Amino acid sequence: MNFKFNSPVQKIEDAVFTDKKIELYLKRDDLIHPLISGNKWRKLKYLLADARLQHKTHLVTFGGAFSNHLLATASAGAMFGFKTTGFVRGEEVKNDILFMCSLLGMQLIFTDRQSYQHKQELFLSRFSTDPEAYFIDEGGASAAAALGCSELTDELTETYDHLFCACGTGTTAAGIINGLVRNNLSTQFEAVPVLKNAYWMKQEIEKYLVKEALFNLHATYDFGGYAKTTPELLYFIKKFIAATGILIDPVYTGKMLFTVFDLAGKDYFKSGSKILAIHTGGIFGLLGMKDKF
Ligand SMILES: *Cc1c(COP(=O)(O)O)cnc(C)c1O
């Protein structure tokens, strides 16, 4: 069940960085796998190992109708010989992500928003008699997922002054912070929550910290909330993609990179700073937003 791939780090050129005498690098976790992309492989790795260890052959998990986590779980399940079931939040819909989940063999169970709140109960109501069923929380949120994400920092061969990452549940952020601490790196962690006014993200991240650590939270770059966009964000994404050839999505990496560019313009970084941003993948998020562009 091991595929080990150190994602490459690529320099991003832009006039704002030259002007301010700073450097931006992008760690291309989106290249880890086309379907189990970005942080989702790091998050699933130890969960799948644990399922295997417990002789569980059926992964049961949860997500919205455009969930990168559902797609990643469906894909990892197919690759490594697990059956998969996804509880999908909301009424039955058809879209490109769910189409691929189905192709990969995932059973989809559409669930009203009320019942969806109670994930353990949902799991038990359907699978209490299936000894092979293995519960994976929405987005894979767990200490095991944070451990997988911490390994990102073991791959770094340079030292950076700042490290930026988009946050949904905050598990990836916590893992990376744990990794920075473990490797004695003084890199300043910069969390960019993609949900509305997510000042509570601080506590969510702290839940999975192995040791207390300081980090910055940029909670004002939510663009109206989860999966919400503005013309300004969409314009930035189009310009970035056309200038670099790197696809970024409006839900996560687009907002995170917008934050980096915006802060650079506002002199947030000292001259000479080296910044690392994590491309956490999820470019199929673009497919759910075609009509917005
Ligand atoms: C899931 C996801 C995230 C958020 O990861 P968390 O660990 O939930 O904070 C960030 N970026 C992309 C592209 C994702 O798919």
The ligand as an SDF file (V2000), in Angstrom:
LIG
                    3D

 15 15  0  0  0  0  0  0  0  0999 V2000
   -9.3230   18.8100    1.6420 C   0  0  0  0  0  0  0  0  0  0  0  0
   -8.5090   19.8910    1.0870 C   0  0  0  0  0  0  0  0  0  0  0  0
   -7.8900   20.8580    1.9030 C   0  0  0  0  0  0  0  0  0  0  0  0
   -8.1620   20.9730    3.3820 C   0  0  0  0  0  0  0  0  0  0  0  0
   -7.4790   20.0470    4.1750 O   0  0  0  0  0  0  0  0  0  0  0  0
   -7.8210   19.9780    5.7340 P   0  0  0  0  0  0  0  0  0  0  0  0
   -6.8910   18.9550    6.2580 O   0  0  0  0  0  0  0  0  0  0  0  0
   -9.2460   19.5130    5.8510 O   0  0  0  0  0  0  0  0  0  0  0  0
   -7.6560   21.3070    6.3360 O   0  0  0  0  0  0  0  0  0  0  0  0
   -7.0740   21.7990    1.3080 C   0  0  0  0  0  0  0  0  0  0  0  0
   -6.8820   21.8040   -0.0260 N   0  0  0  0  0  0  0  0  0  0  0  0
   -7.4690   20.9130   -0.8420 C   0  0  0  0  0  0  0  0  0  0  0  0
   -7.2600   21.0180   -2.2980 C   0  0  0  0  0  0  0  0  0  0  0  0
   -8.3060   19.9080   -0.3220 C   0  0  0  0  0  0  0  0  0  0  0  0
   -8.9000   19.0500   -1.1500 O   0  0  0  0  0  0  0  0  0  0  0  0
  1  2  1  0
  2  3  1  0
  2 14  2  0
  3  4  1  0
  3 10  2  0
  4  5  1  0
  5  6  1  0
  6  7  2  0
  6  8  1  0
  6  9  1  0
 10 11  1  0
 11 12  2  0
 12 13  1  0
 12 14  1  0
 14 15  1  0
M  END
$$$$
